[in-house]
Amino acid sequence: MSISSFLTKKYLKSLFFPSHYRGEALPNKLVKLLSNPPGSWDLPELPELGSPLSKSGLIAESRREFTEKFMAKGCFFGVNGASGLLQSAVIALANPGEAILMPRNVHISVIKTCAMQNIIPIFFDLEFSSETGHYKPVTTNWLKNVFRKITIDKKKIVGVILVSPSYHGYTGNLDPLIDLCHQKNLPVLVDEAHGSYFLFCENLDLPKSALLSNADLVVHSLHKSLNGLTQTAALWYKGDLVNENNLIKSINLLQTTSPSSLLLSSCEESIKDWLNKKSCSKYQKRILEAKRIYKKLIEKNVPLIETQDPLKIILNTSKAGIDGFTADSFFYSNGLIAELPEMTTLTFCLGFGKHKDFANLFEKLWNKLLLNKRQFKNLKVFKSPFELVQEPEIEIGIAWRSKTRSIPFSQSLNEISGDIICPYPPGIPLLVPGERIDIDRFNWINNQSLCNKDLLNFNIRVI
Ligand SMILES: Cc1ncc(COP(=O)(O)O)c(C=O)c1O
């Protein structure tokens, strides 16, 4: 089968990213564009269009309009996902040898940039829920304790990254966290890849968007949390702590010389669509529908985990002694394709499509899975083995470039990693170059591998 024929494959329910739900929630204008002769819209950077960084042309006009609308200082469209724009933001924040404070659930794209540029990741640990196996959001006290542990000047820390919401949709109150960083003169980059739509839903009792707080840099994944095509993203900046020129330079550094006009148009249309009252209200109804689905399933005793993102339906499979990967195969074989299986949970993304009768279907399948279950597994996710504040033992860029040998992970105890170990999804590294695989890390990664075939008998490159 060719890729193109696979792309037309239909599932009963495509509960994964992108959130436009197999086209159902794409902006009308984009649908109209795509109904033109295939490929006719695939244009280069003609003068009327301009390029993602040019000061004139339709792209620049759009960026200016959105910048004004949200009272930002500037906005950029990205065609290499939130990953690409996060990477540019990281390079704009720190020079090689400087450090960025970041949480342990930071996205792998950040770590790759640190390795490329030898920017030192200073990790802070996060509170962990043994019930769900998930990290909890950062609280002000937690961050205060983190700051107490470090001497900023000595470490050359030049910025802070926060991930909010997390992949599962956990958020806290960002404002006091950002204030705390600003008191130390540190700019804050918020990875809001999963929360773009919060910006348009102030009336729905959802978390406040980072862009409406005083974050210096905010990255949105428009395909994950708006209705953009895959790879579309936006980067916003505010305040005076980040140098605009650095930002432009670093976007230019990583950007393709041939950005897709279709994707650029999708960036524009997904934001415009949510600024349009009629379509915004249509999506808001779907968000409210998602909240009703959650409520109904809870009433039916389906074990769901609540987060601040109503579009994520997270099944706590461990409550029934089933691991998330087994549950994933079961739902897959019944036509419900999930986004993220983990040891104790399975996460489905509703996106912005309609989901009439979803709760009944879901409940029915869950009960069928319970009937099919062969044995009860006692699943326990180990607490993460991290210190509150920790950096790799060898500088990440040096470790990344070092000569390495490939060995089975089972023989890697006490070695120093030259590799990133990172299951995807969710793209959160378990180990980064320069970190030692001490006994606690070794046991924790083995525990993470219990049900995850990607982490079974794998080889690792060590220095
Ligand atoms: C927290 C977080 N940030 C950034 C990204 C990257 O987003 P994209 O797929 O748009 O590159 C992801 C993707 O999984 C993510 O989970």
The ligand as an ORCA input file, in Angstrom:
! r2SCAN-3c Opt
* xyz 0 1
  C       4.574     19.929     25.263
  C       4.898     19.882     23.814
  N       5.577     20.899     23.263
  C       5.889     20.906     21.946
  C       5.548     19.877     21.126
  C       5.913     19.917     19.667
  O       4.793     20.179     18.905
  P       4.750     19.964     17.323
  O       4.276     18.577     17.098
  O       3.781     21.003     16.848
  O       6.117     20.181     16.805
  C       4.868     18.772     21.655
  C       4.560     17.630     20.811
  O       4.258     16.571     21.206
  C       4.520     18.786     23.031
  O       3.854     17.767     23.585
*
